[in-house]
Amino acid sequence: MGKLEDAQAILKALGLPTAQQNEISAYTLLSLCNVKEKTKWRDATASSQTVTKNIMYFVRDNYGREYKPNTRETFRRQVLHQFEQAHVVLYNPDLPGLSTNSPRAHYRLTEAALTAIRKFGTGAWERAATKFKKDQGSLAATYRQSRELHRIPLKLADGREFSLSPGKHNEVQAAVVKEFALNFAPGATLLYLGDTADKLLIVDKEGLAAHGVEFNHDKLPDVVLFDAEKNWLFLIEVVTSHGPVSKKRVIELEAMFKSTAGKIYVSAFPDMAEFKKFAKNIAWDTEVWLADIPEHLIHFNGDRFLGPR
């Protein structure tokens, strides 16, 4: 492997998240170690380096990769901040009192990181990397733990329990199942719900097929509920960044759901502020539901309230 690939392997072994195993992160590590293409890893050194005049110039002069001046913040915010959190570098070790925006702000490898890195490519490397993670902690594991702590619990009426990845979109999806269904579709069966990180989280393929749907998660609405007692299908789009149930979307879903059940189209928003952004795009004869006032619906037309088209 070349030195760039070596550096990426080192970052992975030291427990850096995937986002900090990329090219710019690897080049940064090479500079901080003063490792050129022909330098042995055992000869790595640690010196205090600024972002532009040291790290970026080192990469340009030794690896022919030139980054534009406006990428300085990318080095700082998407590489070096995480290196500091992972105890790979120290921030301003020579002048701890420097202001945040000082042009003299600098970074230097920690002694623990340097000790481990010098063993890369030897029989002692795996043990050294393991010791580093044990002593300093794995940032990748810390980030995963943080994400797990913020996951959104979801318990269905049949007792099944799920955990949705964190984020506003999934918060509203969970509210649809817990609150919208309770108020407007009690007893309905959840046929589909796609987590933002796992589009196949909850899928009842047989239930969807019964309504003429050939399963394709890219085209389904965010949530599908079926009320067997009323023979109603609730096709629900959760709107946090993408659009609501527009006229175009109604036509698409009508073509997808070749069902004898009555179809009810719902645009679900977290709150009134988000609803106002998309109001002009919502199709007539559809419903709007706001998670922060879950007992109410806004009906787009006046000849009926809640019911099939």
ABEGO torsion letter per residue (X at the ends): XBAAAAAAAAAAAAGBBAAAABAAAAAAAAAAAGBBAABBAAABBBBBBBAAAAAAAAAAAAAGBBBBAAAAAAAAAAAAAAAAAAGABBBGAABAABBAABAABBBBBBAAAAAAAAABGBAAAAAAAAAAAAAAEBAAAAAAAAAAAABBBBBBAAGBBBBBBBEAAAAAAAAAAAAAAAAABBGBBBABBBBAABAAABBBAAAAAAAGBBBBAAABBABBBBBAAAGBBBBBBBBAABBBBBAAAAAAAAAABBBABBBBBBBBBABAAAAAAAAAABBBGBBBBBAABAABBBBBEAABBBEBX
